[in-house]
Amino acid sequence: MVEALEEGAVIRDAETKVAGLEAELGNLKIETKALKTEVEGFRAERKKQKEKEREIPPVQFKILKLLPSEHAGGLKMDEIATAIKIPLDEAELYVGALEDARLVGSRYNTLAVIIWYRTKTGNQLVVAKRWAGEEEERKAYKHADLPQIQHEALLIIAAEPQGGAIFEHEGVYVHEITNKLGESLAKTRYNLRQLQKAGMATDGSEDFIAADYSGLGPTWTLLDKGEEYLGERDLL
């Protein structure tokens, strides 16, 4: 009987301990869940803070979107200023800030001219905003996007005088476009012919009146479609 009573007391004591442990375990689960919720809240807040820290002024983001990726070429500083319609010194400041943030980089092209491009981090920011739907809804352009080199060539042509008095330099010579693009003469000529076929630019080769006797060859000027293409993108 004594042994039975002792065994019963041991069992009851064990059951009491089990009940206590189960209660503690329940409390730990509740505390763990609360901590997990708190951690998730901290993470969400930190994510928002990081996104806010990465926000850049609209003009800088416009420049960032304009620049090609590292493997798609690059733009000179004056071409950036012309495309965004801002003074050259302001363009230098904006691009410098983007460079400090490691969103853009620069290198020399084959003609030892500095060109600017979007870095991997810059690509991530532009693409992230696009996927998040934070960018303005893409406009339905009348003219489809041109290949990057043809787009740049059209910008170069548009930046030069398109009219003037007789014998005044009008348009851009092929060698000028080649130098600014940093490409070979053959590649430049091929892409200019593509622009001519698309009716966006011309060297007047089909019009004897436009023949040039300066020894530098004919100059390239914009056509109506080229003006429309740049105009609907606010690049004129």
C-alpha positions in Angstrom: 0.0 0.0 0.0 2.8 2.3 0.9 4.6 1.6 -2.3 1.3 2.2 -4.2 0.8 5.5 -2.5 4.4 6.5 -3.3 4.1 5.5 -6.9 0.8 7.5 -7.1 2.6 10.5 -5.7 5.4 10.2 -8.2 2.9 9.9 -11.1 1.0 12.9 -9.9 4.2 14.8 -9.5 5.2 13.8 -13.0 1.8 14.7 -14.4 2.1 18.1 -12.7 5.5 18.7 -14.3 4.2 17.6 -17.7 1.3 20.0 -17.4 3.7 22.8 -16.4 6.0 22.1 -19.3 3.0 22.0 -21.8 1.9 25.3 -20.4 5.4 26.7 -20.8 5.6 25.3 -24.4 2.3 26.9 -25.2 3.5 30.3 -23.9 6.8 29.9 -25.9 4.8 29.2 -29.1 2.8 32.4 -28.5 5.9 34.4 -27.8 7.6 32.9 -30.8 4.7 33.8 -33.0 4.6 37.4 -31.6 8.4 37.7 -32.2 8.1 36.4 -35.7 5.3 38.9 -36.5 7.5 41.7 -35.0 10.5 40.6 -37.1 8.4 40.6 -40.3 7.2 44.1 -39.4 10.8 45.3 -39.0 11.8 43.7 -42.3 8.9 45.3 -44.1 9.7 48.7 -42.6 13.4 48.3 -43.5 12.5 47.3 -47.1 10.4 50.4 -47.4 13.2 52.5 -46.0 15.7 51.0 -48.4 13.3 51.7 -51.3 12.9 55.3 -50.2 16.6 55.7 -49.9 17.0 54.5 -53.5 14.5 57.1 -54.8 16.1 59.6 -57.1 14.9 62.9 -58.6 12.7 62.6 -61.7 15.3 64.1 -64.0 17.9 61.7 -62.8 15.6 58.8 -63.3 14.8 60.1 -66.8 18.5 60.1 -67.6 18.9 56.6 -66.1 16.1 55.2 -68.4 17.6 57.0 -71.4 21.1 55.4 -71.0 21.6 52.0 -72.5 22.9 49.1 -70.5 26.6 48.4 -70.4 26.5 45.9 -73.3 24.2 48.1 -75.5 26.6 51.0 -76.0 26.6 54.4 -74.4 25.9 58.1 -74.8 28.1 61.1 -74.6 27.4 63.8 -72.1 26.3 66.3 -74.7 23.9 63.7 -76.2 22.4 63.2 -72.8 21.9 66.9 -72.3 20.3 67.2 -75.7 17.9 64.3 -75.2 16.8 65.5 -71.8 16.7 69.1 -72.9 18.9 70.5 -70.1 22.1 72.5 -70.1 25.3 70.5 -70.3 26.6 71.6 -66.9 23.3 70.4 -65.3 23.6 67.1 -67.1 27.1 66.7 -65.7 25.8 67.2 -62.2 22.9 64.8 -62.6 25.1 62.1 -64.1 27.7 62.7 -61.4 25.1 62.0 -58.7 24.1 58.8 -60.5 27.7 57.8 -60.7 28.2 58.4 -57.0 25.2 56.1 -56.4 26.8 53.5 -58.7 23.8 53.6 -61.0 25.8 54.6 -64.1 29.3 54.1 -65.3 31.6 55.4 -68.0 34.2 54.2 -70.4 36.2 55.2 -73.5 34.9 54.1 -76.8 37.1 53.2 -79.8 37.7 56.9 -80.5 38.8 57.7 -76.9 35.5 59.5 -76.2 33.9 59.1 -72.9 30.4 57.4 -73.1 28.0 56.7 -70.3 25.9 53.6 -69.6 23.6 52.1 -67.0 25.3 49.7 -64.5 23.8 46.4 -63.2 22.5 48.3 -60.2 21.0 50.9 -62.4 19.3 48.2 -64.5 17.9 46.7 -61.3 16.3 50.0 -60.2 14.8 50.7 -63.6 13.5 47.1 -64.1 12.2 46.9 -60.5 10.1 50.1 -61.0 8.8 48.8 -64.3 7.8 45.5 -62.7 6.3 47.2 -59.7 4.2 49.4 -62.0 5.7 52.6 -60.6 6.7 53.9 -64.0 4.3 55.9 -66.0 2.2 53.8 -68.3 4.1 53.3 -71.5 2.8 55.5 -74.3 1.5 53.9 -77.5 3.9 55.4 -80.0 3.1 55.7 -83.6 6.6 54.6 -84.5 8.2 51.6 -82.9 11.5 51.8 -81.0 14.5 51.9 -83.2 17.6 49.8 -82.5 19.8 51.7 -80.0 22.5 52.7 -82.6 19.9 54.1 -85.0 18.1 55.9 -82.1 21.4 57.5 -81.1 22.2 58.4 -84.7 18.9 60.1 -85.1 19.5 62.1 -81.9 22.9 63.3 -83.3 21.3 64.4 -86.6 18.5 66.2 -84.7 21.0 68.1 -82.6 22.6 69.8 -85.7 21.1 72.7 -87.7 18.5 71.5 -90.1 18.2 74.6 -92.2 19.7 77.9 -93.1 21.1 80.1 -95.8 22.6 78.9 -99.0 26.1 77.3 -98.5 25.5 77.2 -94.7 26.4 73.9 -93.1 23.2 72.0 -92.7 22.8 68.5 -91.2 25.6 66.2 -90.2 28.4 64.6 -92.1 28.9 60.8 -91.9 32.3 61.1 -90.3 30.8 63.4 -87.6 28.1 60.8 -86.8 30.7 58.0 -86.8 32.9 59.9 -84.3 30.0 60.6 -82.0 28.7 57.0 -82.1 32.2 55.6 -81.6 31.4 53.0 -84.3 33.1 51.9 -87.5 32.3 53.9 -90.7 30.8 50.8 -92.3 28.5 50.2 -89.4 27.4 53.8 -89.3 26.6 53.9 -93.0 24.6 50.7 -92.7 22.4 52.1 -89.9 22.0 55.5 -91.6 20.7 53.7 -94.7 18.2 51.8 -92.4 17.0 55.2 -91.2 16.7 56.4 -94.7 14.7 53.3 -95.7 12.4 54.0 -92.7 11.9 57.5 -94.0 13.4 59.1 -90.9 16.6 60.7 -92.2 18.2 61.3 -95.5 21.5 62.4 -97.1 19.6 63.7 -100.2 21.2 60.9 -102.3 18.1 60.7 -104.4 17.9 64.4 -104.9 20.6 66.0 -107.1 19.8 69.4 -105.7 21.1 68.2 -102.3 24.5 67.2 -103.7 27.4 68.5 -101.7 30.7 69.5 -103.3 32.7 70.2 -100.2 34.6 67.0 -100.5 33.2 65.7 -97.3 30.2 64.0 -98.9 26.5 64.7 -98.3 25.1 65.6 -94.9 22.3 63.9 -93.1 19.1 65.7 -92.1 15.9 64.7 -90.4 12.7 63.8 -92.3 9.2 64.2 -91.1 9.0 60.6 -89.7 12.3 61.2 -87.8 10.9 64.3 -86.3 7.7 62.5 -85.3 9.7 59.6 -83.8 11.7 62.0 -81.6 8.8 64.3 -81.0 6.5 61.7 -79.5 9.2 60.7 -77.2 9.9 64.3 -76.1 13.4 64.2 -77.5 13.3 67.2 -79.9 
